[in-house]
Amino acid sequence: GIYWIFAFLSFGTTTLVGYHHGAQDFRACGETYLHALFLALLGGVAVACAGLLFANPLYSLMGAEAPVINEGVPYFRIYIASAPFTFIFFASVGFFRGIQNTRTPMMIAFLISGTHLLLDYGLIYGNFGFPRLGIRGAAVAAWIAQFFGAAACLWIFFFSPSMGVYKVAKWRISLTEMRPLFRIGGDLAIRTGALR
């Protein structure tokens, strides 16, 4: 549910970047993306910390019994620690869609899914020379896959020559420039939360 609510990073960023891209203000596209990345990082760290801290009470609140808590909490703690990477991917998808590049996020999604599947097979069952970790292996696989996805997004933006036009000279986080993202994001978060 929390991940669904944070999907506003994708939709809100697409809207704002698309607006600037249509106006041919490419620097504003890059600035919007940096602000979305900042929000993704802050939100991801907050969600990860809350998940790590409150994993046991959350499972109990949902009515889980002791065997489920014993297996689920370690899985959840590893998995939720990847929240910053997932949210960075959300923001990046919004940026790429906003500049009318849907191929890049699709290829990165394939990278994430492929990595996840291969590592699941290796880490859950102990294949490819990996240790057999069971359900914890699934969480480790997800963490690594999300890390690779976020790293690929950031590498493309900061190091690909095709992104040069969107580069920002100075990294400056401004509350004024973040306000439109908050406004769109807030509406989308309420809508998504209501749907959930």
N, C-alpha and C positions, 0 to 999 in steps of 0.2 A: 504493500500500500504506500509506504513512504517513497519507494522508488518511482511509483506511478506519479505521485505528486511532484517529484523533482523532474519529471519529464517536461515541465515548463521551461527548463533550461534549453531543451531542444526546440520547442515550438516558439517560445518567445524570442530566442536568438535568431531563428529563421526569419521571423517577421521583421525584426529591426535591421538585420544585415541585408535582407532582401530590399527593404526600403532604401537604405543607403546605396546599395549596389545599383538599384534602378536610377538613382540620382547621380550615379557615377562618382560618388564620394567614397573612394576605396579606402582611404585612411580611416574614415569613420567605421567602415566594415571591420577593419582590424582592431580598432579601439573597442567596438562592441564585443568582439570575440574575447579580447583580453578581460573585459569586465565580466563576461559570462564565465570565463575560466576561473576568475577570482571567486565568484559566487559558488561555482562548482567545487572548488577546493575547500572553501569555508564550510559549505553545506555538507560536503562529503566527510570532512574531518569531524564535524559535529555529530552526524549520523553514526559514523564509525565509533566515536567515543561513547555515545549514548548506548549503542548496541553492545559494546564490550562491557560497559558498566552494568547495564540493566538486563542482560541476557536471561539470567535466572528468574527474576521477577516477571519478565515478559512471558516466558514459557509457562510459569505458574498461573499468570493472569489468563492465559488462553486455555487453561484447564489440562495442561500436559501432566501426565503421571511420571513417576520417578524414572522408569526405563527410557522414556522419550526425552526427558530432561538430560539424562546422562549422555545420551547419544547426540541430541540436538544442540545443546548449548556449545560444545566445542566446535561443531560444524558451523553454527551461526556466528560465533566469534571470529573465526577465520574468514568466513564469507563476507561479513559486514565490514571487515577491515579494508575490503576492496572498494568501498563506497566512493572514495575520492576519484578513483580511476573510472568508475562507471559514470559518475557525474561529469567528469571531463569529457568522456565520450559523448554524452548527451549534448553538452555545449558545442562540441566539435561538429556533430551531425547538423546542429542548427546553423553553424557558420557555413559549412560546405553547401548545405541546401540553399542558404541565402545567397551564395555567390553562383548558384545554378550549377553546382558540381555534385551530382548525386552518385557518381561512379566511385569517388574516393571513399565515402562512408560505407558504401556497399562492400567494397573490397576489404575495408578494415573490419566490417562485421563478419565477413568470411574468415578473416584471420583469427578473430576472437573465437568464433564458433569452432573452427578447425582445431585451434590450439586446445580449446576446452575439451573437445571430444577425444583427441589423442591423449591428453593428460588424464582425463577421466579413466580411459582404458588402462593407462599405465599405472596411475596412482591408486585407484580403487582396488584393482585386482593384482597389482604387483607385476605388471608386464613391462617390456622394454628395459628390464634391469632396474626398475623403480621399486622401492619398498611397497609392500601391500599395506595401505593405510585405511581401507574401507571408506566409510562416509567422510572421514576427515580428508581423505584424498580427493574427494569431489570438491570440497571447499578450497583446498590448495590449488586444484586445477582451475577453478573459477577465479581465484585471486590472481594467478599468473596470467590467465587469458585476458582479464580486464586490465592488468598492468601493461601487457603488450599492446592492447588496443589504445589505451591512453597515450603510451609512448609513441606509437605510430602517428597518431593525430598531431601531437606536439612536434614531432620530428618533421612532418610534412609542412606544417605551418611555419616553423622557425628556420628550416634549412632547405626547403624546396625552392628552386629558382622561380617556379610558377607562382609562388605566393609573395614574391617581392613587392608587388604593387600594394599589398595589404599591410606591409610592415609598418609598425609605429615607431617613430623616432625616439620618443621618451615613454617609458612605462610609468603611467600615472593613473592611479585609481581615483576616480572622482565620483562622489555621491550624486552629483548633478547628472552625470552621464549614466549612472547606474539606475537612476529613478525610472526611466522608461521600462527597463528590464524588470524592475520590481513591480511596476504597475501591471504590465502584461502578465508577468509571472504570477503575481498574486491572484489575478482573475482566473488564470489557468489552473493554479493550484487548488483554488476553491472548487472550481468545476470538476477537476479530476477527483478531488477528495469526496465530493458529493456523489460522483458516479461510483466510486469504490464503496 
